[in-house]
Amino acid sequence: MITRAPEPAAGRVGTEGAAESAGKGAPPGKSRRQGRVRAAEWSPVTSSELWTRETADRYDAEEAENSSPAALAPTLDFLARLAGNGRALEFAIGTGRVGVPLRERGVLVTGIELSEPMADVLRTKADEETLPVVIGDMATTVVPGSFTLVYLVYNTISNLLTQDEQVACFENAARHLAPGGRFVIELVVPPLRFLPPGQVAVPFDVSDRHLGFDTFELVQQHLVSHHFTRDGEDGRYRRGASRHRYAWPAELDLMARIAGLEQEQRVADWDGSPFTDDSPRHISVWRKPVG
């Protein structure tokens, strides 16, 4: 059984970030949205229309490298340490790439997920009693109880396309946190320093099976990730595109302050590497004050 939340407000979205097929959260330059890319055509997402059964069924295979025990170990170590003996809530849990192995480590995990097909795949790995999942949007959906940890990985906050929606996500995290609890986000640093003067596109992956590049709309702080992925050996390519709103670390800190959270830690990776001017991404932690 998957619990269903009320239909989210228009424009609210939530489902773990994008891979080559517009996947669940992703490395720099990737995100999990797929669809039309021109702002005038981009309609609010309030259902599973983008995260279809086909997308969900191929997601784990396409993310196999990022989902291996070796790849996930630093992420799980980091999150398990912050969760301690308390409960953890994953926004946009998707197919359970992180949530399921974290639960296997003994952390009590609950998930919020927009896409029913993605949650159905998760349900083949863990039942409702083991890992409860609520179908809904990460900016507004409320689940029972309080948590010592709320986390949002793989660039997924960028799926929220306005600053107000991103602030609402922080406020929703704060709403679920117990005093002293932490909110963790994994997010790419906007790669604008790689943008050549007078151009709007930055490539992020060029390989035999995949070509990816981002185009930028600076006024709205939007980027569109374009993906051309070769399926099979017949030479055919599948095209995907996903729109995101990028945010700088300092902007996220201000969102956290609006939500009543305090910045506690920022590192370059799950292994705790120092965050520097050259870091392509960051793991940021904010804490809900006690009292």
N, C-alpha and C positions, 0 to 999 in steps of 0.2 A: 504494500500500500504506500502511496505517496500523498502526503497531505497537500491540499491545494489552498493557496492564499487567495485573497480577493484580487481581481484583475488590477494590475498596477496602473498608476496614472499615465497619461499619454507622455511619451518621451522618456519614460524610465526604462532602464534596461539593466540586466545583470546576468552574466553567464561567463565563466572563467576565461579571459583575454583573447590573440588569434594566431593560428598556425598557417601553414601554406594554404589550407582550404578555408581560411578565415577561422582559425582554430581557437581553442580555449586558452586564452592567455598565451603569451609567446615571448621569445627572445626579442631583443631590440629590433624594431622594424616590423614586428609581426603582431597580429591581434586576431580575435576569434570572430569578428563580424564578416559577413560576406553578403554582397548585394550591390545595389546601385551606388554610384559614387558621387554624383553631382548633388550639391546641397539642395537645390530646388526640388530634386526628385526623392530626397531621403525622407522616408516617412517614419513616424515613431514606431518602435517595436514594443508590442504589448503581448506577444504570444510566442509560440515556437516556430513562427513562419520562416525565420532565417536558419535556425538550428534544427534542420529537418532530420528525419530518420536516416536519410542517406549520409548526411554530414556526421551525425552521431555515430553511425556504424563504422565509419572509416577514421574517426578521430583518434582512437587509441593507437591504431596502426601507424598513423602519420606522426604521432607524438612518442613513438616507442623509444627513441634515443633519449628524449628528455624525461622519460618515465621509468628508466631502469633503476634498480636499487642503488647503483653507484651514483647516478646523477641526482637522485632524490635525497640521498643520505644527509647532505648538509642542510637542506631545507627542513627535513623532518627533525633533525637534531635541534635546529634553531626554534622551530615552533613548539616542539615538545618541552623544551626548557622553559619557554614563556608560559605555556599552559599549566605546567606543574601538575598538581593534583586536581585542577579545576576542569571546567568544560570549555570546549572550543567551538566557535561558530565560523564556518567558511562561507563567505559571500561568493556566489557563482561557482558552486562546487563542481558543476559539470559531470563528467563521467567518474569523478572520484580519483583523479590522477594523484592528488595530494591527500585528500581526506581519507580515503580507504587505508593506505599504508600508515597514516597517522593514527587512525583508529586501531590498527593492528599493533601499534606500539603501546596501546593501553589508554590513549587519550580519548575521552568521551567527546565525539564530534557530532555536530548537527550541521546540516547544509541548507542553504537557500539557492535555488536554481530556477532560472527563467524557462529553460527549455525542457519540456517533458521528454522528448526523445533522448536528450543527454542524461537526464535523471533515470530513465528506463535502463540505459546501459549501466549506470552505477548500481542499479538494483540487482543486476546479475552478479555483482561482486559482494554486496552486503545487504542484508535485509533491513526492514524498517526499524526493527527493535535494536539492531546493532548500530545503524547509522541513519537516524531520521532525516528526511529531506522534505522541505516545504517548497512547493512550486510558487514562485513569486519573484519580485524584483528587488535587487539588493539595496536600492535607495529608500524603499518605503515598507517592505514586508517585515512584520514583527513576528518573532517566534517566542514561545513561552520561556521564562526563566532568565537567568543572568549568566554571564560567561567571564572567565578570566582572560580569554583570548578571542579576538575577532580578527580574521585575516583574509586578505584579498591579493591573490598572486597573479603573476604572469601578465602584467600590464592591463589587467581587466578594468581598472577604474577608468581607463581611457575610452571604454565603450559608452560611457556617459558623455553626451555630446555638448553639454553646457556646464558652465561653472556652477550654476545653481544645483544641477543634478549631482555634481561631484560633492558639493557641500552637503547635500541631503544624504549622501552615502556616509560621509563622516558622522553626521548627526545620528544616522541609524546605527552605526557602530557604537557610538557613545551610549545610545539608548539601551543597547544590549549588554554593555560592559558593567561588571561589578566594580565598585571602588577599588582602585589599584590595578584594574585590568588593562590589557594592552591591545591596541589596534595596529596591525602590521600590513604594510603595502609593499609589493614588489613592482617596480616601475622603471621603464627606460628613461634616461635623461634625454630630453629633446635634442636630436642630433643636428641642430641648425648650424653648428660650426663646420659641418661637412658640406654645407650647401654652397655651391660655387656662385660667385656674384652674377646676378642676372638670370639664374636658373631656379627652378622650383622642384627639382627631383634629386633624390639621393638613393643610389642602389645600396641594398643591404645584404643581398645574397645572389651569387652567380655560380651556378653549378650545372652539371649535366642534366639534372632532373628538375631544377627549380630556378626561376629568375624572379627576384623580388626587388621592388623599389618603392620609395615613399615620395609622394608629392605633398607640398605644404601650402596651406592657406593661412597666412600669418595673422590676419585681422581676427579671425575666429579662433585661432590656435587649433586649427584642425589639420590633420594629416590623413591622407588616404594611402593605405598599403595595397599595392598591386602585386598579384601573384600569378605567375604562369608555371604550372606544375605539369610535368609529363606523366601521363598515366600509361603504365605498361611499357612495352617495347615497340609499339607501333608508331611512335613519334608524335602522337597527338598530345596537345597541351590543353589543360583545363585552366580557364581564366577565373580568378576571383579577386574581389576588391573589398576593402573594409575601411570605414571611416572612423576616426578617433579624435578625441580632444586631448592634446598633450598639455601637461602641466609641469611647471618647474618645481623643484623641491621646496623652495621658499614659499611658493603659492600653496602647496600642500600643507605646510606648517601653519599658514594663516587659516586655511580651511579647518584644520584641527583646533586652532584656538577658538574659532567661531563655534565649534561643536563642544567646547569645554575640555579639550584634551591638551596635554603638554608633550612637547617633543622630547623624547628620551634618548633615542639612538638613531644613527644613520650610518650604514656600512655599504660597501660596494658590492658585496655578494653574501650569500648565506653562510660562507665560511668565516665571516667577520672581517674580511679585508677592508683596510681603511678606504673611506670615500674621499676621492681627490678630484681635482679639476678635470682629470682625464677619464674618470669613471663613466662607462657607457650606461650604467643603470645603478639603482640604489635599492636597498632594503631599509625602510624607515619604520620606526616604532614610536607610537604616541601612547601616553599613559593617562588614564582617567584618575584625577586626584582623589585622594581619600579624604572624606569629610567636606 
